[in-house]
Amino acid sequence: MDRLTREANNRNWGNHVHFALGELVDLPAGPGGEMDIEGLDARDGWLWVVGSHSLKRGKAEGNSQAGLEALACIERDPNRAFLARIPLVDTGDGPMPVRRDRDRRLAHIKLRKNKSVLRKWLRKDPHLAPFLDLPCKENGFDIEGIAARDLRGWMGLRGPVLRGLAVVLGFEMKLKGGRRLKARRIEGKRRYRKHLLPVRGQGVRDLALEGDDLILLTGPAMAGDGAAAIWRWRGGALATASGLVAGGDVEMIRELPYRGVEDHPEGIVRWDDSPWMVVYDSPAQARLGSEPARVTADIWAHQT
């Protein structure tokens, strides 16, 4: 994980510091295993972190038989099945994640080398279970955003997209022994709520909270480029039952410009009082600088 703090001009963020999660948590594949962290939310002195929980397909390089064989290989990285709430302490230079701060402790879901607890909770889901064994970026199960308040959280799925509907999962966590997160049973035997949102066939790329509204950054569920937008789900944080979200409750805040193979919207966060800052995967070369190293983000206001 990396931290930037705001500089004196109030427009730039710098003072880069790196934090290794493997120094805070005993990860099932060790500190060198890929985590594929896709969601971060810092709020009220806590940092929530979630991995993609996805499978990945090998990359085919070149025209060789070996490339074809690599493409047939689907792998699971145990560290991807990560979900934690971590105390933040103010060092004077910025917030720092720690294992323990007085009576506040780092807590995470049970981590296993050969199983994912969260995926286990979804194994009997009639909508999501068929996608659990598909790789990410192929409409397989893929978490790409988190928002949280107290011990309640929401996870946005890049995939699957179900007949054009994006999926947001809601959880209510409890602490076991102060160090373990476990989802409460909130719908019969289920440990989650499932919300399907009409966002023009796009998948969720990030989530944010604004009061009781959930803000969604959306983009293509599959590999490659495509349309992207910012949406508001009015009252999303108040939803207490699974179901289809009415179109009237979901408002497009802003359609983002299509820039082809560059500038794929990947993260969103509030910027001061009203606009939203969006950062990009595959950034255009014009966004990058080397002396000092830098990348430029965009500030988007509501569309008029």
C-alpha positions in Angstrom: 0.0 0.0 0.0 1.1 3.5 -0.7 0.3 6.8 1.0 0.5 10.4 -0.4 -0.2 13.5 1.7 -1.4 16.8 0.5 1.2 19.4 -0.2 1.2 23.1 0.7 -0.3 24.3 -2.7 -3.4 22.2 -1.9 -3.5 20.8 -5.4 -0.7 18.2 -5.4 -0.2 15.1 -3.3 3.3 13.8 -2.6 5.6 12.6 0.2 5.2 9.1 -1.0 5.5 6.3 1.7 5.1 2.6 1.1 3.5 0.2 3.7 3.9 -3.6 3.3 0.8 -5.5 4.4 2.9 -8.6 4.8 4.5 -6.9 7.8 1.1 -6.5 9.5 -0.6 -9.8 8.6 0.6 -13.3 8.1 -0.5 -13.9 4.5 -1.3 -17.4 3.3 1.1 -17.2 0.4 3.6 -15.2 2.2 4.5 -11.5 1.9 5.7 -12.0 -1.7 2.4 -13.4 -3.0 0.2 -11.3 -5.2 -2.6 -9.6 -3.3 -4.4 -7.7 -6.1 -5.7 -5.1 -3.7 -8.7 -3.5 -5.5 -10.5 -1.6 -2.8 -9.4 0.8 0.0 -11.5 3.0 2.2 -10.1 5.2 5.0 -12.8 6.5 7.4 -13.0 7.4 11.1 -9.5 6.2 11.9 -9.8 2.9 10.1 -8.6 1.6 6.8 -10.6 -1.2 5.0 -8.7 -3.2 2.5 -10.1 -5.9 0.1 -8.4 -8.1 -2.5 -10.1 -9.0 -5.7 -10.8 -12.6 -4.6 -10.6 -13.5 -8.3 -9.0 -16.2 -10.4 -6.6 -15.3 -13.1 -5.8 -16.8 -16.5 -2.3 -17.2 -17.8 -1.1 -14.8 -20.5 -0.5 -16.0 -24.0 2.6 -14.4 -25.3 3.7 -14.9 -28.9 2.4 -17.5 -31.3 3.8 -20.6 -29.7 2.3 -23.8 -28.3 3.6 -22.7 -24.9 1.5 -19.6 -25.1 -1.5 -21.6 -25.9 -0.9 -23.8 -22.9 -0.4 -20.8 -20.6 -3.8 -19.5 -21.8 -5.4 -22.7 -20.6 -4.0 -22.3 -17.1 -6.3 -20.7 -14.4 -4.7 -19.9 -11.1 -5.7 -18.8 -7.7 -3.5 -16.6 -5.6 -4.4 -17.2 -1.9 -3.4 -13.6 -0.9 -6.2 -12.2 -3.2 -8.8 -13.5 -0.7 -8.1 -10.7 1.7 -10.4 -8.5 3.7 -9.3 -6.5 6.7 -10.0 -3.5 8.9 -6.8 -1.8 10.0 -6.3 0.9 12.7 -4.8 4.2 11.4 -2.7 6.4 13.7 -1.7 10.0 12.9 2.1 10.3 12.9 2.1 14.0 12.2 3.3 13.3 8.7 0.1 11.4 7.7 -1.9 8.3 8.7 0.0 5.0 9.2 -1.6 1.5 9.3 -0.7 -0.4 12.4 -1.5 -3.8 14.0 -2.7 -2.3 17.2 -3.4 1.1 18.6 -4.4 0.8 22.3 -7.7 -1.1 22.3 -8.1 -1.0 18.5 -6.7 -4.0 16.7 -6.3 -5.1 13.1 -8.9 -7.7 12.2 -9.4 -9.7 9.0 -11.4 -12.6 7.7 -10.0 -16.1 8.1 -7.1 -16.6 5.7 -6.5 -20.0 4.2 -4.1 -21.2 1.7 -6.5 -23.4 -0.3 -9.9 -21.7 0.4 -11.5 -18.4 0.4 -14.0 -17.8 3.2 -15.9 -15.0 1.3 -16.2 -17.2 -1.8 -17.5 -20.0 0.4 -20.3 -17.8 1.5 -21.3 -17.3 -2.1 -21.0 -21.0 -3.2 -24.8 -21.6 -3.1 -25.8 -18.2 -4.5 -28.1 -18.8 -7.5 -26.8 -15.7 -9.4 -23.1 -15.6 -8.4 -22.0 -19.2 -7.9 -21.8 -20.0 -11.7 -19.2 -17.2 -12.0 -16.9 -18.2 -9.1 -14.7 -20.5 -11.2 -14.3 -18.0 -14.1 -11.3 -15.8 -14.3 -11.4 -12.1 -13.7 -11.9 -9.9 -16.8 -13.9 -12.7 -18.3 -17.1 -11.9 -16.4 -15.8 -14.0 -13.5 -16.2 -13.0 -9.9 -14.0 -10.0 -9.3 -14.2 -7.4 -6.4 -13.1 -3.9 -7.4 -14.2 -1.5 -4.8 -15.1 -1.2 -1.1 -16.9 1.4 1.1 -17.5 0.9 4.8 -19.1 2.6 7.8 -18.4 1.2 11.2 -18.6 -2.6 10.7 -20.9 -2.4 7.8 -19.5 -2.6 4.3 -20.3 -2.7 0.6 -18.2 -4.4 -2.2 -18.6 -3.6 -5.8 -18.1 -6.3 -8.4 -16.4 -5.7 -11.7 -17.9 -9.0 -12.7 -20.1 -10.7 -13.0 -22.5 -8.3 -14.8 -25.9 -10.1 -14.9 -28.0 -9.2 -18.0 -26.6 -5.7 -17.9 -26.9 -5.3 -14.1 -23.9 -4.5 -11.9 -23.7 -6.2 -8.5 -23.0 -4.6 -5.1 -22.7 -6.9 -2.0 -23.5 -5.6 1.4 -22.0 -7.1 4.6 -22.4 -6.6 8.3 -19.3 -7.7 10.1 -18.7 -8.8 13.7 -15.5 -9.2 15.6 -14.4 -12.6 17.0 -11.7 -12.4 19.6 -11.0 -8.8 18.5 -8.8 -10.1 15.6 -11.2 -11.9 13.3 -13.8 -10.4 11.0 -16.8 -12.6 10.3 -20.0 -11.6 8.4 -23.2 -11.8 10.3 -26.2 -13.8 9.0 -28.5 -11.0 7.8 -30.8 -12.7 5.4 -31.8 -16.1 6.7 -28.6 -18.1 6.4 -27.0 -15.7 4.1 -24.1 -13.5 5.3 -24.6 -10.8 2.7 -27.1 -8.7 0.8 -27.1 -8.7 -3.0 -28.0 -5.5 -4.9 -28.3 -5.4 -8.7 -28.1 -2.0 -10.3 -28.9 -0.8 -13.8 -25.8 1.1 -14.9 -25.8 0.4 -18.7 -24.1 -2.9 -18.6 -21.0 -1.7 -16.9 -19.2 -3.3 -13.9 -18.2 -1.6 -10.7 -14.6 -0.3 -10.6 -14.7 1.6 -7.3 -17.1 2.6 -4.5 -17.4 5.6 -2.2 -19.9 6.9 0.4 -21.6 10.3 0.4 -23.9 10.5 3.3 -26.3 7.6 2.8 -25.7 7.5 -0.9 -23.3 5.0 -2.6 -21.2 6.5 -5.4 -20.2 4.0 -8.1 -17.4 4.3 -10.6 -18.2 1.9 -13.4 -16.4 0.6 -16.5 -16.1 -2.5 -18.7 -16.5 -5.8 -16.9 -14.3 -7.7 -19.5 -10.7 -7.0 -20.5 -10.3 -4.1 -22.8 -11.6 -0.5 -23.0 -15.1 0.8 -23.1 -17.6 3.3 -21.6 -17.2 4.5 -18.0 -19.3 6.7 -15.7 -19.9 8.0 -12.2 -23.3 7.0 -10.6 -25.2 7.8 -7.5 -27.3 5.2 -5.8 -29.6 7.2 -3.6 -30.0 5.8 -0.1 -27.8 2.8 -1.0 -26.3 2.7 2.5 -29.9 2.3 4.0 -30.9 -0.7 1.9 -31.8 -3.6 4.2 -32.8 -6.3 1.7 -31.4 -7.9 -1.4 -33.0 -7.1 -4.8 -33.2 -5.1 -8.0 -32.5 -1.5 -7.5 -35.1 0.7 -9.2 -33.8 2.8 -12.1 -35.2 5.9 -10.5 -32.9 5.4 -7.5 -29.7 5.3 -9.7 -28.6 8.6 -11.2 -25.6 9.1 -13.6 -23.5 11.9 -12.1 -21.1 12.1 -15.1 -20.3 10.1 -18.2 -16.5 9.9 -18.5 -14.8 10.5 -21.8 -13.8 7.4 -23.8 -10.0 7.4 -24.4 -9.5 4.0 -26.0 -6.6 1.9 -24.8 -5.5 4.7 -22.4 -7.0 6.2 -19.2 -9.2 3.4 -17.8 -11.0 4.8 -14.7 -10.0 2.7 -11.7 -10.4 4.7 -8.5 -12.7 7.5 -7.2 -12.6 9.7 -4.1 -14.3 12.9 -3.0 -12.2 16.0 -3.7 -13.0 18.8 -1.2 -16.7 19.7 -1.0 -18.4 18.5 -4.2 -16.4 17.2 -7.2 -14.9 13.7 -7.5 -11.2 12.8 -8.3 -10.7 9.9 -10.6 -7.4 8.1 -11.1 -6.7 5.8 -14.0 -5.2 2.4 -14.9 -3.2 2.4 -18.2 -2.6 6.2 -17.9 -1.8 8.2 -21.0 1.8 9.1 -21.4 0.9 12.8 -21.0 -0.2 12.1 -17.4 3.2 10.7 -16.4 6.4 12.5 -15.4 9.7 11.2 -14.2 11.5 14.1 -12.4 10.0 14.0 -9.9 7.9 10.9 -10.6 4.2 12.0 -10.9 0.9 11.0 -12.4 -2.0 13.4 -13.1 -5.6 12.6 -12.0 -8.9 14.3 -13.1 -11.4 16.3 -11.0 -14.9 15.8 -12.3 -17.9 18.0 -11.3 -21.6 17.0 -11.8 -22.6 16.9 -15.5 -24.9 19.8 -16.6 
